[in-house]
Amino acid sequence: MVIKSAVLETVCGVTSSLPENELPEIAFAGKSNVGKSSLINALMNRKALARTSAQPGKTQTINYYLVNNALFLVDLPGYGYARANEQVKAQWGKMVENYLGKSKQLKKVFLLVDIRHAPSGNDRMMYDWIVESGREPIVIATKSDKIKRSQLQSQVKLIRSTLKTAEGTRVIPFSAQTKGGREEIYEILDGILAEIG
């Protein structure tokens, strides 16, 4: 995939209704500080298209990025931010559940987890949620530059066993720093466009 254009097209808050897009949507879900914005920026070859923040819990909206006028990358609100109050957490949950249940154009969900740790209870819940909504998530194991190469396979195995991933589920180690894993994600996006095309 060659990125020719990428713009933030739509931002949906708690009270917004979801846009009726005609183009395919690819959603990114993950904990507040797992690196969703960094991943989207790395995919788009842009430094600050998706705002990254030192303060987790910044994305409290559903952000739609239009890429090449061909598909939307959809950044879902980060979950599991400890300092967010229960009401805010419940709202994020409703937004994500609403999106997963109602988006007619959603073709694939990427679930981001931090490769350095076993997935959290929230990660497991999100994985199950995606599966229950009838989709096969692809797991992106972020921050792969932060571990030794020799640890890669054992950490991927830990992620698989903790999430209890279905047979054949893809787990892609990814680094926003080195761009490792980016080509594999591009291939998936190209495959989705080819299926529709």
N, C-alpha and C positions, 0 to 999 in steps of 0.2 A: 504494500500500500504506500502510495506517495501522497503526502499531505499537501494539498494545494491551498486549502482554506479551512479555518476553524474559528468559529465565533460563538460567544455565549448568546444563545437565541432566546431562551425563556427561563424565568426563575419562578418557581411555585412555592408559596408559603403554606402555612397550615390551612388557611381558609381558601386558597386558590383552587379552582378546578383544574384538572390535568388537561393539557392541550390535546387536541385531536390531530395528532401528526399523521401524515401519510407515509413518511419515511421510516425505515426500521430503527429500532432503539436498542442500544446495548447498555445495560445498567451496571454500575459499580457500587458494591455494598461493602461496608467494613467498619471497623472500630474507628473512633474519632482520630486517633493519631497513627493510623496504620500506613498512611502515605497515599491516599486516593488522589489528592490534588497533584502530588508529585508524579504519580503514574500518568494521569491525564496530560499533564504538561510534557512529560517525556514522550508520550505517544504522538502528541501534536507538534513536537519540535518547538515548543514555546516555553519561555521561562515563567511567565506569569499569567497564562490564560485562566487556569484555575488557581484561585488564591490559596497559597499554602500559609500556614500559620504556626507559630511556636505555641500558640494556645489551642489545645484540642477543643473539639466541640464547636468549631467555627461554622461549619456548614450546617445550617438549620433549615435549609431549603432544598428543594429538588432542582438541580441546575441542568439544563439541556444545552449541550454544545453541538452545534451543527458542523459537520465535517464534510468537506468536499461537496456540499449540497447533496449528499448521498445518504447520510445516516446521522443519527443523534447518539452521542455518548451522554449518558444520564448519570449524574453524580448524586447518589442518594445521601441523606443526612447520616453522619457518623453516629454510631450507637456506643453505649457503654461508657460515656464520659462521666466520671465519678461526681464531678461538681455540679452537674446539671440537676435541677430539682426534679422530683418525681413527675410533676405535671408536664414539664418540658420533655422528659424521657417518654412519657405516654404519648405525647403529640408526635414525636419523631416516629415512634412505633406505628402509630395510626397512618402517618403519611406513607411510610414504606409499605405497610400492608395494603393500603389503598392502591398504591402504585403497582405493586406486584399482582394484585387481584384484577385491576381494571385496565391497565395499559394494553391496548389492542395490538400495538406494534412492537412490543417487547420480544426480541428474538433470543437474547442470551443474557445471563447474569454472571458477572465476575464477582466472586467473593474474595476479598483481600484479607489475608492474615499475615502476621509478622512471623517470618521464618525462624526468628531467634527463640520463640517461645511456643509451648503447646497452645493450641487455640483455647480461648476462654469459653466460659459458659455461654456468653452472649454470641460468640462465633458459632458455637454448636447450634444454638437456637436459630440463628440466622440461616445456617446451612439447611437445617430441617425445614424451616419456613419456606425457603426457595424450592426445595424438593416437593413439599406439600402443595405448593402453588403450581405444580405440574412441570417444573423446569429442571434441567440438569445444570447445576452451577459448574463453572470452571473456577478452580481455586488458584489465586495468584499469591504466591508466598513472597511478600515484599522484603526489602532490605537485605537481599542476599549478599551484598558486598560486605555486610557486617559480620559474616561468619566465614570460617575457613572452608575452602573447597572440599576438604576431607569430611566436613560435617554435613554437607549438602544433602546427601542421600538419607542419612539418619534423621535429619530434621523433616524432610519431606515425608518419611515413613511415620514420624511422630504426628504430623499434621493429618495424614490419612487415617491413622488409627484413632486419634482423638475425635475427629469429625465423623468417623465411621462412614467414610465415603463409599459410594456405590462403585461396583466393579466398572473399570474403564474411565472413572472420573479423572480429568486432567488436572495436575498440579504443576504450575509453571513458576519456578523461581525467578524473581524479577529484582532488578536494581535500577532505581532512578538515576543513580550516580554513573554506573557503567553502561546503562541501557541494555544489560543482559536480560534476555527474555522478551524484549520488545518485538523482535521479528516473529516469534511464535504467536504473539497476540495479533500482530498485523495479518498473519496467515489466517487466523480465525475470523477476523473482520472481513478479509477478502472472500473467504469461503461463504460467509453469510450473505454478502452482496451478490456473489455468483449464484447462490441458490435462488435469490429473489429475481435477479436480472433476467 
